[in-house]
Amino acid sequence: MSGIDDQGNVTFETDDGENFKKKYSDILGPKGEEKDETAQQITTNLTDMKADKAKLASVKSYTDFLKTATPEKIAEVEKLFKTEEKAA
């Protein structure tokens, strides 16, 4: 075996010196989707507050804002969050 190429193929060499390729996903199956730590924390937070309709409405409003906001506007809001965290 000589590794995985840029197309996801693994090359094998047989006993008689011939090479053949197999897709990585054909050998081990498709890769599962991996969540990063931030995505996992967001999922946990949303699960914890799923019964609080007011908080969920705020989350929806903020995610609607994030979809279209400029990086500058997002930075302004983040600055407000950080100011409130220091005051708490």
Secondary structure, DSSP 8 states (H G I E B T S, - for coil): ---B-TTSEEEEE-TTS-EEEEEHHHHH--------HHHHHHHHHHHHTTT-HHHHHHHHHHHHHHHH--HHHHHHHHHHHHHHHHH-
